[in-house]
Amino acid sequence: MTQSQTSSPAAATPPALPGAGSGGDKPIIIRTLGLCKRYGMGEAVTHALRSVDATIFRGEFISVLGPSGSGKSTFFNMIGALDSPSEGRVLIDEVDVAQLSASELAFLRCQKIGYIFQSYNLIRYMTALENVTVPMTFAGVKPEEARRRGMGLLKLVGLENRWSHRPIEMSGGQQQRVAIARAMCNEPKILLADEPTGNLDLKTGQEILNIMQRINQERGVTIVCATHDHRLLNICDRIMWVRDGRIERVEARHNLKITIGRIGGEE
Amino acid sequence: MKPIIVQDQVRLGVGRCVGLSLSGMSYRMFRSMITVSILALAVAFLSHVLCYSLLEQSTRLRAYEELTEYRLVGQWVTRLRSADTPAQVQEALAASDLGRVAEYRRWSGASAEAFEGARETAERLDALYAYLNNLPLTVRGVVLGDLDARQILQGAQNPGAYETLMSKLGDLNLRMPVEDAGALRSLVQESQPAMWAMIESIRQGHARAIEEVRRAGGGLDPVELLATSPPQLGRAIEQAGFAIGDEAESTLRSLKSHAQRLVDVQQLKPLLETSSVRAAMARRLSINPREVDLTRTINWLRNESRAKSLADELVKQDPRTELSATRLLALAESERKQDRLESIQGTTEPRARQGLLDLPNWTRWLVLVSFLVCAIGVINAMMMSVTERFTEIATMKCLGALDGFLLLMFFFEAAIQGLLGGLVGVVLGVGLAVLRGWITLGTLVFPSMPWSDVLTGGALSVAAGLLLGAVASIGPAWTAARLAPMEAMRVD
């Protein structure tokens, strides 16, 4: 067991945080320092992220807003340790992700972070319950225990009756709920959602948002949600606007003036 | 709240891996079946080529062996009918054919010294024949003219002819492979006549031996004698001076069975060529009687009812005819078998028993090419089935799968598919090879089946399929597993 609690020297002086007013007193869970990501080579190089310094507090619900191609998905992948940055660092609980071994990364993804994707990414050949129990299998939970916990989670998302259905036999909303149950199965500290409502209609999207809100409030899970969906603004604690690979602004929700059809300065 | 503590991920057992592989395969049954089919096809092709060539080879060898037995009967019949020709005797003496030399020594009635001298002369003359026959074509024409080496040297017993031959050789600056001129002259003009005299006495001895055997056999023709094979025949043959070998009993038994066939052929063939048979056949085949020949008749005699109808008609025409349907049919079948054996054996004499790794060159090429085709097919199928699952690999990684676990999972899938495809393919390939062999080579395939080679070939094909499948799927799976999850997802 490698316990990596040492904070990096650069983390000693965290940069000034815009919009930190609401959560300044809370402990930090994710921090990025000068995060850059470039795709491609030479002339065709794309700068997806240009030196992003972001801070996410423990237990908060933060929305990352931005138009397509603004780099929010890239940002999401970076803080989820799903992709490696070109430059800069990602610190999850003050542990530099780049310094973790493959096995430790797997542990982090399996036990400490839950992921929800726009396209659900369920495994096609598994039933709902099997999909939910996969991360528990990877975590070494015994099959009976995994099934018991899996059924509990399906109940939480209201799918206990569909446990034996395969993804192809379920609607998008149902698939996304299975994905949430899967993300939650090892009781992660962080839930990362990449456009969770992007492929869903309004009503189903609302159900997903309600579930996420409940998880945030009842279990104290930190949720980072990249989204287009303005309804998220009603439930999140802070909003981060991303544009051209940079953080444009970060605002606590109660500081925003919400108007019909227009929220803050966005769009 | 407790801080996040990062530790090593749990390692999972092989069982979980196999379970996941199996459930994945059963869900993608159709895709898996296609992959397995491609594998099976490739392995079937490979094992078919391998197996068929092994089968063909051993069947040809078998046919050759059976034909050799037929030939042996012919040889014995000839030797029991008439004495060997002088050239045959001389050749056997020169080649030191042990069995023959012993026979000839007995028949010659000469002293051991004289016989040994003649044998030596035969050997030395044989060297001269070889020398003359191996001269360059134009030179040979000048020296030999229309004659062959044996005749020229026989003629050189006459001093005049000897001088002519020597002057020709001298003009061409050629020299016989003998120590000196005196030795050559004494060989050709003194030893040679003695040798021919000895050969003549050997032939007379042979003729006497034939007469003895005939008397012992009650005056029967050698073929019939061998076919009936009376109990004292072996002893009579041996007493007459023939070398029948150590296994006289079994030799006689195999000679007997083949000789019976020869008797039938000798008796029935002329009968089948009579005008009455031709007319009967012409009516049945509705062709001109002149076009009826033995081959047609034998080919027509395929079942009992046909044989019976022909035999009945012939007996009705001439009640003295000793003919039965079974004999006719047996004759036709044995003739057909002989033909088939000859066609299987092919024009060239098959090499002695060949193993799996000693295939003829063209077969080796065929196997190599079919292996390449097999490899490309399998690699393509496997790579496709892995590449289309990059998203799944990425998702698994997001959920905390270790690289090794993913690799193991794909390895098992490839191994199971490879094994399944390989087994199906081998059964298919070997089955088809046997079937093809049966059709093209006849039932002779079954007794001459080289089981151990076929099984080894089959096992090799399965192993090749398995290995290719594993390597082909491990490659891309390794690439995918090593990528960061999101990079793997982007590959799509």
Interface residues (C-beta under 8 A of the other chain):
Chain A: M1 T2 Q3 S4 Q5 P27 I29 R58 G59 N77 G80 L82 D83 S84 I92 D93 E94 V95 L100 S101 A102 S103 E104 A106 F107 L108 R109 C110 Q111 K112 Y115 N121 L122 I123 R124 Y125 M126 E130 V134 P135 T137 F138 A139 G140 R166 R182 N186 K189 G220
Chain B: M1 P3 I4 I5 V6 Q7 D8 Q9 V10 L12 R16 S23 G24 S26 Y27 R28 T391 E392 A394 T395 M396 K397 C398 L399 G400 A401 L402 D403 F405 A484 P485 M486 E487
